[in-house]
Amino acid sequence: MRGHRQRTRTRPRAKAAIAVVAALAVGATGCGADDGPDDAQAPDTGTDAPADPPADEPGDGGEGAAAPGQGSVEVAGPVVEELDSPWGLVKLPDGDLLVGSRDEATILRVDTAEGTAEEVASVPDVAADGEGGLLGLALSPDEEWLYAYHTAPGDNRIIRMPLEDGTPGEPEVVFDGIPRDATIHHGGGLAFGPDDMLYAATGDANEPDLAQDPDSLAGKILRLTPEGEPAPDNPEEDSPVWSSGHRNVQGMAWDDEGRMWATEFGASDVDELNLIEAGENYGWPMFEGSGGADEGYVDPEVEWPVAEASPSGLAFHNGALWMAALRGERLWRIPLDATGTVGEPEAFLQGEYGRLRNVLAVPDTEDELLLVTNETDTRGTPEAGDDRILRLRVE
């Protein structure tokens, strides 16, 4: 049986509601909470239906109004199928997509009209071990460069490639030295913020204490210039670190008020959605989930049992955050109001398409999202080529 409780707390510079989805049935453990195979299956709550009753009535769209408390998801069909370990995804100005293969270290161009994919680049020096490989992709604000976060033999790093007619050219390293483990906790999220700075999410490299080490790049969110230098006005001068105390962040998004949000894998208890603020510490490894606020750490805005989430990609669209869940095998919708207060999370597509890796809001559309499935787990099973990009109609 599922339970639910909601509580509020006061944070430095923000006051937000926390919606906590309580634990699942006894026996759903935290093993494999990250990017590994599902070893404990959550009970099915139905297709395209809220996991819990909605907290709010639909808003009227005015100042301070909440997003509708209850949303909807319709699968309009596949954009492309038979992909191998897709991870990063960007949309080109002409409407085509670039999608990276984590394990193959290739970039495919997807013709969205024809539903076909063609390899347009192979990224060198990628070490595709476990969760590592070719991870996040980001398109520069001027749409002239493609950035990629990838695992190399000795570290994790960020490269960029010039784009000519949507085809990536020769890569150049713009930032390196991000610690890596042999197989897990690489982070990998990469995105340009509304300030045109490049944000990169790193994992703790399977050494939890590094997340609290100010001299380490592990367990952090970094803020860089497009050239890979520490961005102006970072919390510490000449440091790329934007926030710290993270275990393994993969998804980042900004709402229409410019607030930054990030998904985070927990260890064995809860996964997190965090509201990211400059210079704040999110408590790992001293705290997994809530409990650190009284000691100066920032608690998550939303928590899930690991069997319901293992969150990866994140997008903001029409007043709500949309979060792709790997082990949870579902798409979460988290409504926001203009103050950043979260409403009741809803789960969609539970168990229908397997592990969900990434989600992309489509610019200039009111109701469209792209969703990346990822049945290829960190052990390389099931067979490669099972994955697809789906087009969703959402509210």
C-alpha positions as CSV (number, residue, x, y, z in Angstrom):
1,M,0.0,0.0,0.0
2,R,1.2,3.5,-0.8
3,G,1.0,6.4,1.6
4,H,1.5,10.1,1.2
5,R,2.4,13.0,3.4
6,Q,3.0,16.6,2.6
7,R,4.9,19.1,4.8
8,T,6.4,22.5,4.5
9,R,9.7,24.0,5.6
10,T,11.5,27.3,5.3
11,R,14.8,27.4,3.4
12,P,17.3,30.2,3.0
13,R,16.0,32.5,0.3
14,A,13.0,30.3,-0.5
15,K,9.9,28.8,1.1
16,A,8.7,25.6,-0.6
17,A,6.3,22.7,-0.1
18,I,7.8,19.2,-0.1
19,A,5.7,16.4,-1.4
20,V,7.0,13.1,-0.2
21,V,5.8,9.9,-1.8
22,A,6.1,7.3,1.0
23,A,7.6,3.8,0.8
24,L,6.4,1.0,-1.3
25,A,5.5,-2.5,-0.2
26,V,8.0,-4.3,2.1
27,G,10.8,-5.9,0.1
28,A,11.5,-3.1,-2.4
29,T,15.2,-2.5,-1.6
30,G,17.6,0.1,-2.8
31,C,19.9,-2.2,-4.7
32,G,20.4,-1.0,-8.2
33,A,19.1,2.4,-7.4
34,D,21.4,4.0,-9.9
35,D,21.7,3.1,-13.5
36,G,21.6,-0.7,-13.0
37,P,19.0,-3.3,-13.7
38,D,15.7,-3.4,-11.9
39,D,15.8,-5.9,-9.0
40,A,12.6,-4.9,-7.3
41,Q,9.5,-4.1,-9.3
42,A,7.0,-1.6,-8.0
43,P,3.3,-2.5,-8.1
44,D,1.4,-1.2,-11.1
45,T,-0.9,1.8,-10.4
46,G,-2.4,1.9,-13.9
47,T,-1.6,3.6,-17.1
48,D,-1.8,7.4,-17.6
49,A,-3.3,7.9,-14.2
50,P,-2.0,9.9,-11.2
51,A,-0.1,7.8,-8.7
52,D,-1.9,9.7,-5.9
53,P,-4.8,12.1,-5.9
54,P,-4.1,15.6,-7.2
55,A,-3.3,18.2,-4.6
56,D,-4.7,21.3,-6.3
57,E,-7.3,22.3,-8.7
58,P,-6.2,23.7,-12.1
59,G,-4.9,27.2,-11.9
60,D,-6.1,30.1,-14.0
61,G,-2.7,31.0,-15.4
62,G,-2.5,34.3,-13.6
63,E,0.3,35.6,-11.4
64,G,1.2,33.0,-8.8
65,A,-1.2,30.4,-10.2
66,A,-0.3,26.8,-9.9
67,A,0.0,24.5,-12.9
68,P,-3.0,22.2,-13.2
69,G,-2.9,19.7,-10.4
70,Q,-3.7,16.9,-12.7
71,G,-2.1,16.4,-16.1
72,S,-2.3,13.9,-19.0
73,V,0.0,12.0,-21.3
74,E,-0.7,10.5,-24.7
75,V,1.8,8.6,-26.7
76,A,1.5,10.0,-30.3
77,G,4.0,7.4,-31.6
78,P,7.7,6.7,-32.1
79,V,9.9,9.3,-33.7
80,V,12.6,6.6,-34.3
81,E,13.2,3.1,-33.1
82,E,16.0,0.5,-32.8
83,L,18.5,2.8,-31.0
84,D,21.4,1.5,-28.9
85,S,21.8,2.9,-25.4
86,P,20.6,6.5,-26.1
87,W,21.4,9.1,-23.5
88,G,21.9,12.7,-24.6
89,L,19.4,14.4,-26.9
90,V,19.2,17.9,-28.5
91,K,16.9,19.4,-31.1
92,L,18.5,21.1,-34.1
93,P,17.0,24.3,-35.6
94,D,15.6,22.5,-38.6
95,G,13.7,20.1,-36.3
96,D,16.0,17.1,-36.6
97,L,17.5,15.5,-33.5
98,L,21.0,14.6,-32.4
99,V,21.1,11.6,-30.0
100,G,24.2,10.1,-28.4
101,S,24.8,6.4,-27.8
102,R,26.4,5.9,-24.4
103,D,27.9,2.5,-25.2
104,E,28.8,3.1,-28.9
105,A,30.1,6.6,-28.5
106,T,28.4,7.7,-31.6
107,I,26.0,10.6,-32.4
108,L,23.1,9.9,-34.7
109,R,21.0,12.5,-36.6
110,V,17.4,11.6,-36.5
111,D,15.2,12.8,-39.4
112,T,11.9,13.4,-37.4
113,A,9.8,13.5,-40.6
114,E,11.1,10.2,-42.0
115,G,11.8,8.4,-38.6
116,T,15.3,7.4,-39.7
117,A,18.6,7.8,-38.0
118,E,22.1,8.2,-39.5
119,E,25.4,8.2,-37.7
120,V,27.1,11.6,-38.2
121,A,29.9,11.4,-35.6
122,S,32.0,9.0,-33.6
123,V,33.5,10.5,-30.4
124,P,37.1,9.4,-29.7
125,D,38.5,8.5,-26.3
126,V,35.2,7.3,-24.8
127,A,35.4,4.6,-22.1
128,A,32.0,3.0,-22.0
129,D,32.2,1.1,-18.8
130,G,29.1,0.5,-16.7
131,E,27.3,3.9,-16.3
132,G,30.1,5.7,-18.1
133,G,30.4,6.5,-21.8
134,L,29.0,9.3,-24.0
135,L,26.5,11.0,-21.7
136,G,24.9,14.4,-21.8
137,L,24.6,16.6,-24.9
138,A,23.9,20.3,-25.1
139,L,23.4,22.7,-28.0
140,S,25.1,26.1,-27.5
141,P,22.8,29.2,-27.4
142,D,24.0,30.3,-30.8
143,E,23.4,26.8,-32.2
144,E,26.9,26.6,-33.6
145,W,28.4,24.1,-31.2
146,L,27.5,20.7,-29.8
147,Y,28.8,20.0,-26.3
148,A,29.1,16.5,-24.8
149,Y,30.0,15.1,-21.4
150,H,31.8,11.8,-21.6
151,T,33.9,9.3,-19.7
152,A,37.5,9.0,-20.8
153,P,40.0,6.4,-19.7
154,G,41.2,8.5,-16.8
155,D,38.5,11.1,-16.1
156,N,35.2,12.5,-17.1
157,R,35.4,15.5,-19.4
158,I,33.4,18.0,-21.6
159,I,34.1,18.5,-25.3
160,R,32.6,20.6,-27.9
161,M,32.2,20.1,-31.7
162,P,31.5,22.7,-34.3
163,L,28.2,22.2,-36.2
164,E,27.9,22.6,-39.9
165,D,24.5,21.8,-41.3
166,G,23.8,19.9,-38.2
167,T,26.9,17.6,-38.5
168,P,29.4,17.7,-35.6
169,G,33.0,18.4,-36.6
170,E,36.3,17.6,-34.8
171,P,36.0,17.7,-31.0
172,E,38.0,19.8,-28.7
173,V,38.3,19.4,-24.9
174,V,37.0,22.4,-23.0
175,F,37.0,20.9,-19.5
176,D,38.5,17.8,-18.0
177,G,39.8,16.3,-14.7
178,I,36.3,15.4,-13.4
179,P,36.9,12.3,-11.2
180,R,35.6,8.9,-12.3
181,D,35.1,5.5,-10.8
182,A,35.6,2.3,-12.8
183,T,31.9,1.9,-13.5
184,I,29.4,4.1,-11.6
185,H,28.5,7.6,-10.4
186,H,29.7,9.7,-13.3
187,G,26.9,12.2,-13.3
188,G,26.7,13.3,-16.9
189,G,24.0,16.0,-17.0
190,L,24.9,18.9,-19.4
191,A,22.8,22.0,-20.2
192,F,23.0,25.7,-21.0
193,G,21.1,27.8,-18.5
194,P,19.1,30.9,-19.2
195,D,22.3,32.9,-18.4
196,D,24.0,31.2,-21.4
197,M,26.4,29.5,-19.1
198,L,27.2,25.8,-19.3
199,Y,26.1,23.7,-16.4
200,A,27.6,20.2,-15.8
201,A,26.5,17.6,-13.2
202,T,29.1,15.3,-11.8
203,G,28.8,12.2,-9.7
204,D,30.7,11.4,-6.5
205,A,32.8,8.8,-8.4
206,N,31.8,6.2,-5.8
207,E,33.8,8.1,-3.1
208,P,31.0,9.8,-1.1
209,D,33.3,12.1,0.8
210,L,34.4,13.8,-2.4
211,A,31.0,15.4,-2.6
212,Q,31.9,17.5,0.5
213,D,35.5,18.2,-0.6
214,P,35.7,21.8,-1.9
215,D,38.9,20.9,-3.8
216,S,37.2,18.0,-5.7
217,L,35.0,18.3,-8.8
218,A,33.1,15.2,-7.8
219,G,29.6,15.4,-6.4
220,K,29.1,18.9,-7.7
221,I,27.2,21.0,-10.2
222,L,29.6,23.1,-12.2
223,R,29.0,26.4,-13.9
224,L,31.3,27.2,-16.8
225,T,31.7,29.7,-19.7
226,P,31.2,28.2,-23.2
227,E,35.0,28.1,-23.3
228,G,35.2,25.9,-20.2
229,E,36.4,28.5,-17.7
230,P,34.8,29.1,-14.3
231,A,31.8,31.3,-14.9
232,P,31.7,34.9,-13.6
233,D,29.9,35.4,-10.3
234,N,30.3,31.8,-9.2
235,P,30.1,31.4,-5.4
236,E,33.9,31.1,-5.2
237,E,36.1,33.2,-7.5
238,D,38.0,31.1,-10.0
239,S,36.1,27.9,-9.0
240,P,33.7,26.2,-11.4
241,V,31.6,24.8,-8.5
242,W,28.0,26.0,-8.4
243,S,26.6,23.7,-5.7
244,S,28.0,20.7,-3.8
245,G,26.9,17.7,-1.7
246,H,25.5,15.7,-4.6
247,R,25.6,11.9,-5.0
248,N,24.8,11.5,-8.7
249,V,23.0,14.2,-10.7
250,Q,21.9,13.5,-14.3
251,G,19.0,15.8,-15.1
252,M,18.8,19.6,-14.9
253,A,16.1,22.1,-16.0
254,W,15.0,25.7,-15.5
255,D,11.4,26.8,-14.9
256,D,10.0,29.9,-16.5
257,E,11.0,32.0,-13.5
258,G,14.6,31.0,-14.0
259,R,14.9,28.6,-11.0
260,M,17.2,25.6,-11.5
261,W,16.1,22.1,-10.7
262,A,18.0,18.8,-10.7
263,T,17.3,15.1,-10.2
264,E,19.5,13.0,-8.0
265,F,20.0,9.3,-7.4
266,G,19.8,8.2,-3.7
267,A,21.7,5.3,-2.3
268,S,19.2,2.8,-0.7
269,D,16.4,5.0,0.6
270,V,15.1,7.9,-1.5
271,D,15.8,9.7,-4.7
272,E,15.5,13.4,-4.9
273,L,14.3,16.5,-6.9
274,N,16.3,19.5,-5.7
275,L,15.9,23.2,-6.2
276,I,19.5,24.3,-6.9
277,E,20.8,27.6,-5.6
278,A,24.3,29.0,-5.9
279,G,26.7,28.0,-3.2
280,E,24.3,25.6,-1.4
281,N,25.3,22.2,-0.1
282,Y,22.8,19.4,-0.6
283,G,24.1,17.2,2.2
284,W,25.4,14.0,0.7
285,P,26.8,11.7,2.2
286,M,25.7,12.9,5.6
287,F,22.1,12.9,4.5
288,E,20.1,11.0,1.9
289,G,16.9,12.8,1.3
290,S,15.6,15.2,4.0
291,G,17.0,15.8,7.5
292,G,19.9,18.2,6.9
293,A,18.2,21.5,7.0
294,D,18.8,22.1,10.7
295,E,22.5,21.6,10.1
296,G,22.8,24.0,7.2
297,Y,22.2,21.7,4.2
298,V,19.4,22.0,1.7
299,D,16.7,19.3,1.8
300,P,15.0,18.1,-1.4
301,E,11.8,19.5,-2.7
302,V,10.4,16.0,-3.5
303,E,11.5,12.5,-2.5
304,W,10.6,9.1,-3.9
305,P,11.5,5.5,-2.9
306,V,14.2,4.3,-5.2
307,A,12.0,1.7,-6.7
308,E,9.7,4.4,-8.0
309,A,12.3,6.6,-9.5
310,S,16.1,6.4,-10.1
311,P,15.7,9.7,-11.9
312,S,17.7,10.7,-15.0
313,G,16.4,13.3,-17.5
314,L,14.4,16.4,-16.5
315,A,12.5,19.0,-18.5
316,F,10.2,21.9,-17.7
317,H,7.1,22.3,-19.8
318,N,3.8,24.1,-19.3
319,G,4.2,24.8,-15.6
320,A,5.4,21.4,-14.6
321,L,8.7,19.5,-14.3
322,W,8.8,16.1,-16.2
323,M,11.2,13.5,-14.9
324,A,12.3,10.3,-16.6
325,A,12.7,7.3,-14.2
326,L,15.0,4.4,-14.9
327,R,14.3,1.7,-12.3
328,G,10.8,3.2,-11.7
329,E,10.0,2.8,-15.4
330,R,7.6,5.8,-15.4
331,L,7.4,9.4,-16.3
332,W,6.8,11.8,-13.4
333,R,5.0,15.1,-13.7
334,I,5.6,17.6,-10.8
335,P,3.5,20.8,-11.1
336,L,4.9,24.1,-9.9
337,D,3.4,27.5,-9.2
338,A,5.0,30.8,-9.9
339,T,6.7,30.8,-6.4
340,G,8.4,27.4,-7.1
341,T,6.1,25.5,-4.7
342,V,5.6,21.9,-5.8
343,G,2.3,20.2,-6.2
344,E,1.4,16.5,-6.1
345,P,3.6,14.4,-8.3
346,E,1.8,12.1,-10.9
347,A,3.2,9.0,-12.5
348,F,2.5,8.1,-16.2
349,L,3.4,5.2,-18.5
350,Q,4.3,3.0,-15.6
351,G,6.0,-0.2,-16.9
352,E,4.8,0.4,-20.5
353,Y,8.1,1.3,-22.1
354,G,10.7,0.0,-19.7
355,R,13.4,2.3,-18.3
356,L,13.1,5.9,-19.3
357,R,16.3,7.8,-19.7
358,N,15.7,11.4,-21.0
359,V,12.9,13.8,-21.7
360,L,13.1,16.9,-23.9
361,A,10.7,19.8,-24.1
362,V,10.1,20.8,-27.7
363,P,10.5,24.6,-28.2
364,D,7.6,26.5,-29.7
365,T,5.0,23.7,-29.0
366,E,2.4,23.9,-26.3
367,D,1.9,20.2,-25.6
368,E,4.8,18.1,-27.0
369,L,7.6,16.2,-25.2
370,L,10.1,13.8,-26.5
371,L,10.9,10.8,-24.3
372,V,14.0,8.5,-24.6
373,T,13.7,4.9,-23.5
374,N,16.7,3.0,-22.2
375,E,16.3,-0.7,-21.9
376,T,20.0,-1.3,-22.2
377,D,21.2,-1.3,-18.6
378,T,24.8,-0.9,-17.4
379,R,25.5,-4.6,-17.9
380,G,24.6,-4.3,-21.6
381,T,21.4,-6.2,-21.4
382,P,18.7,-6.6,-22.8
383,E,20.0,-6.8,-26.3
384,A,21.1,-3.4,-27.8
385,G,18.8,-1.9,-30.3
386,D,15.6,-2.0,-28.1
387,D,15.4,1.7,-27.5
388,R,13.4,4.5,-29.1
389,I,12.4,8.1,-28.9
390,L,8.7,8.7,-28.4
391,R,6.6,11.7,-29.1
392,L,4.2,12.6,-26.3
393,R,1.2,14.9,-26.1
394,V,1.0,16.3,-22.6
395,E,-0.9,18.7,-20.5
